[in-house]
Amino acid sequence: MLSPTNRDDDQSGPPSQSAVQPPSVAEQGRSDGLPAECQPQPGTQHYVARVDLPVSIDEAFAYHERPGCLNRLTPPWEHVQLEYSDQSLAPGSRVILKTKIAGIPVRWRARHVWCNPPHGFADVQDTGPFSRWCHQHRFESLAPNRSQLTDAIEYKLPAGMAGKLLGSGKARRTIEAMFAYRHRVTQDDLQMLVDYPMSPKTIAVSGASGLVGGGLCTLLSLLGHKVVTITRDEHGTVDEHGMPDAIAAWGSPSEMEKFESVDVVVHLAGKSIAGKRWTPEVKQQIRDSRVEKTRALCEGLAQLKQKPAVVICASATGFYGDRGEEILTENSSCGDDFLSDVAGQWEDACQPAREAGIRVVNTRFGMVLSPQGGALQQMLLPAKLMGGKLGSGNQWWSWIALDDVLGAIVHCIHQDEISGPVNFVAPEPIRNHEFAKTLGDVLNRPAIFPAPKFALRLALGEMAEVLLLASSRAVPERLQQSGYAFRYPDLKDCLRSLLGKEGKPSEPVAS
């Protein structure tokens, strides 16, 4: 299911003839059990795209069947919210999405009409932005551990003003960008099942409502693990089997005992460092939310009879401070500014867990990139307005795609030899002025207007010095030495994928 959101770089024009030929009878599945709603109708357009998957047909179907798959495969540049879902592919199950077309709110009501595990399923639009929309998801076995997914769309644009606004060429390019992203994510996610074969684990995650935590919970569930959220409430909750699905880690001792059924703890919670100007009160809140909460959690875990095997605890490359041209590995020393001090204490707060024999990994996050939140989301509007470098622009920025953060966390869970600090950054840090130019190129905008140091300091105070103007040239030495394969080692490729600037044309299909 897709939403035909407008794109800034639209150049109207008809799609190629080869791209719009109707699918063959084979592409329509020879009507094998498909309801009448999925039969081809006159005056519609067709889009067909395939992707080879590194897992069996059963594993490929199971991934799509699990709750959270729709959210996981919704492109991050789209303004789409899941309002309701039956969490099922069974015929009659429904999904309601909220999206925007040219800034106008639209509800997309979809219904599953066919499901034949593990061979495929189909959904149709009941109401929404198209006059007609039918999406068939078909799976074919290529070998015992290889399969192919075919997405076949039959659609018709609305008439009148809405149809003119969307335009055939624009809708086609939106669909192509959607499936370039969906197929890349699907293929990469399923490759993780090959690279990290693990029996299903119970994994507790704090900060589950945040950018990283929310994405991680969805991915872990799709990979077949049970996710338990760690909450700051006084009491946790249990599922229908009486097992915990939310643990109040800082509540009563009985709540802490629930961690005895947990295999892995991923601790990501902490007050945002970019939300407010750093007054003394805000600084104390930043410190306490990380250091004190982490120490209390690790002290509790250390006292359990049955302890988790590993604790993954967030940290940051802010640990190193402003280091100019120095290349920073995990062995580099701590810096001397506010964030360096907090990060150092944050990592030290895990010591009770280490002393109790729990493997602890401190994930020193660089700048996490996603248009759904964090730094990139804040940069998009200035970049579209031709904003350029910050200060001199010579400072190094250590960045990492959100999906590589998630993938590297799974990597650290699986690799028993990894412990201690790990730089969560892409292999190639980049200077700020080069970052601004690359983002501008992807958005088809020049990066002209700089933001002077004095203006940043005036607006943000100390935060500007530490977050924007400091130079951090961190490299992922331990991730690379342990064999992690980055999904996005190149910044331009990363931004093109995250912002919907790459497409996957429809395959020509004989009628």
C-alpha positions in Angstrom: 0.0 0.0 0.0 1.4 3.3 -1.0 0.5 7.0 -1.0 1.3 9.1 -4.1 3.0 12.0 -2.2 4.3 14.8 -4.4 8.0 15.1 -5.0 10.0 18.3 -5.3 11.9 17.3 -8.4 8.9 16.5 -10.6 9.3 16.8 -14.3 6.0 15.9 -15.9 6.1 13.5 -18.8 4.5 10.2 -19.8 6.0 7.0 -18.7 7.7 4.8 -21.2 5.5 2.4 -23.2 7.5 -0.6 -22.0 6.8 0.3 -18.4 3.0 0.4 -18.7 2.1 -2.7 -20.7 -0.5 -4.8 -18.8 0.9 -7.8 -17.0 0.6 -11.2 -18.7 -1.8 -13.8 -17.5 1.1 -15.3 -15.5 1.6 -12.0 -13.7 -2.0 -11.9 -12.7 -1.4 -15.4 -11.2 -3.8 -17.1 -13.6 -6.6 -16.1 -11.3 -5.6 -18.8 -8.8 -8.1 -18.1 -6.2 -8.0 -14.4 -6.7 -11.4 -12.7 -6.1 -13.1 -10.6 -8.8 -11.7 -7.5 -7.1 -8.2 -8.5 -8.3 -9.2 -9.2 -11.9 -7.8 -6.6 -14.4 -10.0 -3.7 -15.3 -9.9 -1.5 -18.4 -8.2 1.9 -18.3 -5.8 1.0 -15.5 -2.0 1.2 -15.3 0.3 -1.5 -14.1 3.5 -1.6 -12.2 5.5 -4.8 -11.7 8.8 -5.2 -9.8 10.7 -8.2 -8.5 13.4 -8.8 -5.9 15.4 -11.9 -5.1 15.5 -12.8 -1.5 18.2 -14.8 0.3 15.7 -17.0 2.3 13.2 -19.7 1.7 9.7 -18.8 0.5 8.3 -19.7 3.9 10.7 -17.3 5.7 10.0 -14.5 3.1 6.2 -14.9 3.7 6.6 -15.0 7.5 8.5 -11.7 7.4 5.5 -10.0 5.6 3.0 -11.7 7.8 4.3 -10.4 11.1 2.9 -7.3 12.8 5.0 -4.2 12.0 5.9 -5.1 8.4 3.8 -2.3 6.9 5.4 0.3 9.2 8.9 -1.1 8.5 8.4 -0.9 4.7 6.7 2.5 4.6 9.4 4.9 3.1 10.6 7.4 5.7 10.1 10.4 3.5 6.3 9.7 3.3 4.0 11.4 5.7 2.0 8.2 6.5 0.6 7.2 9.9 -0.9 3.8 10.6 -4.3 4.6 12.2 -5.7 1.1 12.4 -4.7 -2.4 11.5 -6.2 -5.9 12.2 -2.5 -7.1 12.2 -3.5 -9.8 9.7 -3.3 -10.7 6.1 -6.5 -12.8 6.2 -9.2 -11.9 3.7 -11.4 -9.2 5.2 -8.7 -7.7 7.5 -8.4 -4.0 7.2 -5.8 -1.2 7.4 -6.4 2.5 7.7 -3.6 4.9 6.9 -3.5 8.7 7.2 -1.4 10.5 4.6 -1.3 13.8 2.8 -1.8 14.6 -0.9 -0.4 18.1 -1.7 -0.8 19.0 2.0 -4.4 17.8 2.2 -5.1 15.0 4.7 -6.4 11.8 3.2 -7.4 8.5 4.7 -6.5 5.4 2.8 -8.8 2.4 3.7 -7.4 -0.9 2.4 -8.7 -4.4 2.7 -7.0 -7.7 2.3 -8.9 -9.9 -0.2 -6.7 -12.9 -0.8 -4.1 -14.8 1.1 -2.5 -18.1 0.2 0.5 -18.8 2.5 3.4 -18.9 1.5 2.6 -18.0 -2.1 1.1 -14.6 -1.7 -1.6 -12.1 -0.6 -3.4 -9.2 -2.1 -5.0 -6.0 -0.9 -7.3 -3.4 -2.5 -8.2 0.2 -1.7 -11.7 0.7 -0.5 -11.4 4.5 -0.3 -8.4 6.7 -0.8 -6.3 8.7 -3.3 -6.8 6.4 -6.3 -9.8 5.5 -8.3 -8.5 1.9 -8.2 -5.7 0.2 -6.4 -5.0 -3.5 -6.3 -1.6 -4.8 -4.9 -0.6 -8.4 -5.3 2.4 -9.7 -3.3 3.6 -13.0 -4.8 6.3 -15.3 -3.6 8.1 -17.9 -5.7 10.6 -20.5 -4.5 13.9 -20.4 -6.4 15.8 -22.9 -4.2 15.6 -24.2 -0.7 17.1 -21.0 0.7 16.2 -18.5 -2.1 12.9 -17.0 -3.2 11.6 -14.2 -5.3 9.0 -11.5 -4.4 6.9 -10.0 -7.1 4.9 -6.8 -6.4 2.2 -6.3 -9.0 0.1 -3.1 -8.8 -2.9 -2.2 -10.9 -4.0 1.4 -10.3 -6.0 4.2 -11.8 -5.6 7.8 -11.0 -8.7 9.9 -9.9 -10.3 12.1 -12.4 -10.8 15.8 -12.2 -8.5 18.2 -10.3 -7.0 15.5 -8.1 -5.9 13.6 -11.2 -4.3 16.6 -12.8 -2.6 17.4 -9.5 -1.0 14.0 -9.2 -0.3 13.4 -12.8 0.6 10.0 -14.4 4.3 10.7 -14.5 4.5 11.9 -10.9 2.5 9.0 -9.5 4.6 6.6 -11.5 7.9 8.0 -10.1 6.5 8.0 -6.6 5.6 4.3 -6.9 9.1 3.5 -8.4 10.8 5.3 -5.4 8.5 3.4 -3.0 9.5 0.0 -4.3 13.2 0.8 -4.7 13.1 1.5 -0.9 10.8 -1.4 0.0 12.7 -4.0 -1.9 16.1 -2.8 -0.6 14.9 -2.9 3.0 13.2 -6.3 2.5 16.3 -7.8 1.0 18.6 -6.4 3.6 16.4 -7.4 6.5 16.1 -11.0 5.3 19.9 -11.1 4.7 20.2 -10.6 8.5 18.5 -14.0 9.0 21.3 -15.5 7.0 24.1 -13.5 8.6 22.9 -13.8 12.2 21.2 -17.2 12.7 19.7 -17.1 16.2 17.0 -18.9 18.0 14.2 -16.5 18.8 15.2 -14.4 21.8 13.3 -12.2 24.3 14.8 -8.8 24.0 13.9 -5.9 26.4 14.2 -2.4 24.9 14.1 1.0 26.7 13.4 4.2 24.7 11.0 2.2 22.5 9.1 5.3 21.5 12.2 7.0 20.2 13.6 7.0 16.7 16.1 4.2 17.3 14.1 2.3 19.8 10.9 2.2 17.8 12.7 1.1 14.6 14.6 -1.5 16.6 11.5 -3.0 18.2 9.9 -3.4 14.7 12.9 -5.0 13.2 13.5 -7.4 16.0 9.8 -8.5 15.8 10.1 -9.0 12.0 13.2 -11.2 12.6 11.2 -13.4 14.8 12.2 -12.2 18.3 9.9 -11.3 21.2 10.2 -7.7 22.2 9.5 -6.5 25.7 9.5 -2.7 26.3 11.1 -1.2 29.4 8.9 1.5 30.8 9.2 4.3 33.4 5.7 3.5 34.7 5.2 2.1 38.2 3.9 -1.2 36.9 4.6 -3.4 33.8 2.1 -5.5 31.8 1.9 -9.1 30.7 0.7 -10.7 27.4 -2.0 -13.3 27.0 0.4 -16.0 28.0 1.3 -14.3 31.3 4.7 -13.4 30.1 5.9 -9.8 30.5 5.5 -7.5 27.5 6.4 -4.3 29.4 8.7 -4.1 32.5 8.8 -1.2 34.9 12.5 -1.4 35.4 12.7 1.4 37.9 9.7 0.2 39.9 9.4 -2.5 42.5 11.9 -5.4 43.0 9.2 -7.8 41.7 9.3 -5.8 38.4 13.0 -6.3 38.1 12.6 -10.0 38.6 10.8 -10.1 35.2 14.2 -9.6 33.5 15.0 -13.2 34.5 13.0 -14.2 31.4 14.9 -11.8 29.2 17.9 -12.8 27.0 19.1 -9.3 25.9 18.6 -5.8 27.3 18.9 -2.8 24.9 19.0 0.4 26.9 18.4 3.5 24.7 16.3 5.8 26.9 17.6 9.3 27.8 16.4 12.9 27.7 16.9 14.5 24.3 20.1 16.6 24.1 18.7 18.7 21.3 15.3 19.6 22.6 16.0 22.6 24.7 18.8 25.2 25.4 21.3 23.8 27.9 20.4 25.5 31.1 21.9 24.1 34.3 18.5 22.4 35.0 18.4 20.8 31.5 22.0 19.6 31.8 21.2 17.9 35.1 18.2 16.2 33.5 20.3 15.0 30.6 22.9 13.6 33.0 20.4 12.0 35.4 18.3 10.4 32.7 21.4 8.6 31.4 23.8 8.1 34.3 21.5 7.5 37.3 18.8 5.5 35.4 21.5 3.3 33.8 23.3 2.7 37.1 20.0 1.7 38.8 19.1 -0.7 35.9 22.5 -2.4 35.8 22.6 -2.7 39.6 19.2 -4.5 39.4 20.3 -6.8 36.6 23.4 -7.7 38.5 21.3 -9.0 41.4 19.2 -11.4 39.3 19.6 -15.2 39.7 19.1 -15.6 35.9 20.8 -12.7 34.2 20.5 -11.5 30.6 23.4 -12.6 28.5 24.1 -9.1 27.1 23.3 -5.5 27.8 23.5 -3.0 24.9 23.7 0.5 26.3 23.6 3.7 24.2 26.4 6.2 24.3 27.6 8.7 21.8 30.7 9.9 19.8 30.3 13.0 21.9 32.5 11.0 24.3 35.5 12.2 22.3 34.7 15.9 22.3 36.1 18.4 19.7 39.2 16.7 18.3 39.9 18.5 15.1 41.6 16.3 12.5 42.3 13.3 14.8 41.0 10.0 13.7 39.0 8.6 16.6 38.8 4.8 17.3 37.2 3.1 20.3 40.6 3.4 22.0 40.8 7.2 21.8 40.5 9.1 25.1 37.5 11.0 26.5 37.1 14.6 25.7 36.6 17.5 28.2 33.2 19.1 27.4 29.8 18.6 28.9 28.7 15.7 26.6 32.1 14.0 26.9 31.7 14.0 30.7 28.1 12.7 30.5 29.0 9.9 28.0 32.0 8.8 30.1 29.8 8.6 33.2 27.1 6.9 31.2 29.4 4.1 30.2 30.8 3.8 33.7 27.3 3.4 35.0 27.2 -0.1 33.3 30.0 -1.4 35.6 27.7 -3.3 38.0 26.5 -5.4 35.0 30.0 -6.0 33.9 31.2 -7.1 37.3 28.2 -9.5 37.5 29.5 -11.3 34.3 27.0 -9.7 31.8 28.5 -8.8 28.5 28.1 -5.1 28.0 28.4 -3.1 24.7 28.4 0.7 24.8 27.1 1.9 21.4 28.8 5.3 20.7 26.2 6.7 18.2 27.3 9.2 15.6 24.7 11.5 13.9 21.8 9.1 13.1 20.2 9.9 9.8 16.5 9.5 9.1 14.0 12.0 7.7 11.6 10.8 10.5 13.6 12.5 13.3 16.9 13.6 14.6 19.4 15.8 12.8 18.4 15.1 9.2 14.8 15.9 9.8 15.9 19.3 11.1 18.2 19.9 8.2 15.7 19.3 5.4 13.9 22.6 5.4 17.1 24.7 5.6 18.6 22.6 2.8 15.5 23.1 0.6 16.0 26.8 1.2 19.6 26.5 -0.1 21.2 26.5 3.4 24.9 25.6 3.4 27.7 25.0 5.8 27.7 25.6 9.6 30.4 27.9 10.8 33.7 27.2 8.9 32.3 23.9 7.5 35.6 22.2 8.1 34.5 20.3 11.1 34.2 16.5 10.7 30.8 14.9 11.1 30.5 11.2 11.9 27.1 10.0 10.6 25.3 6.7 10.3 22.0 5.6 8.7 19.3 4.6 11.1 19.1 1.1 9.5 22.8 0.6 10.1 22.3 1.5 13.7 19.6 -1.2 13.9 21.7 -3.7 12.0 24.8 -3.0 14.1 22.8 -3.6 17.3 21.7 -7.0 16.0 25.3 -7.6 15.0 26.5 -6.9 18.5 23.8 -9.1 20.0 25.0 -12.0 17.8 28.8 -11.5 18.1 29.8 -12.8 21.5 33.3 -11.4 21.2 32.1 -7.8 21.1 32.1 -5.9 24.4 32.9 -2.4 25.6 32.7 0.7 23.4 31.8 0.4 19.8 31.6 3.4 17.4 28.3 3.4 15.6 29.4 5.5 12.6 29.7 4.9 8.8 33.1 4.1 7.5 33.7 7.6 5.9 33.2 10.6 8.1 32.6 13.8 6.1 33.3 17.5 6.6 30.3 19.6 7.3 30.5 21.7 4.1 30.7 18.4 2.1 27.7 17.1 3.9 25.7 20.2 3.1 26.7 20.0 -0.6 25.8 16.3 -0.8 22.4 16.9 0.8 21.8 19.8 -1.6 22.7 17.7 -4.6 20.3 15.0 -3.6 17.5 17.6 -3.1 18.5 19.3 -6.3 19.3 22.5 -4.4 22.5 24.4 -4.2 24.0 24.8 -0.7 24.6 28.5 -0.8 23.8 30.3 2.5 26.1 29.5 5.4 25.1 29.8 9.1 27.8 31.8 10.8 29.3 30.7 14.1 28.1 33.8 16.0 24.5 33.2 14.9 24.5 29.6 15.9 26.0 30.5 19.3 23.5 33.2 19.8 20.6 30.9 19.0 21.7 27.7 20.7 24.5 28.6 23.1 26.8 25.8 24.3 24.7 23.3 22.4 25.9 24.8 19.1 29.5 24.4 20.0 29.2 20.7 21.1 26.6 19.4 18.6 27.2 21.4 15.4 30.6 23.1 15.4 32.7 20.4 17.2 34.8 18.1 14.9 34.4 14.4 15.4 36.2 12.1 13.0 35.2 8.8 14.4 35.6 5.5 12.5 33.9 2.1 13.1 37.0 0.1 13.8 35.4 -2.6 15.9 32.3 -3.0 13.7 34.5 -3.5 10.7 37.0 -5.8 12.4 34.1 -8.0 13.5 32.7 -8.2 10.0 29.7 -5.9 10.0 28.6 -5.1 6.4 27.2 -1.6 6.2 23.9 -1.1 4.3 24.8 2.5 3.6 28.6 3.2 3.6 28.2 6.1 1.2 26.4 9.3 2.2 24.9 10.2 -1.1 23.5 6.7 -1.6 22.1 6.8 1.9 20.4 10.2 1.4 19.0 9.2 -2.0 17.4 6.1 -0.5 16.1 7.8 2.6 14.6 10.8 0.7 13.0 8.9 -2.2 15.4 10.0 -4.9 16.0 6.6 -6.4 13.5 4.6 -8.4 12.9 1.0 -9.5 11.2 1.1 -13.0 8.5 -1.4 -13.8 9.6 -4.5 -15.6 8.3 -4.8 -19.2 5.8 -7.6 -19.2 4.3 -9.2 -22.3 0.5 -8.9 -22.4 
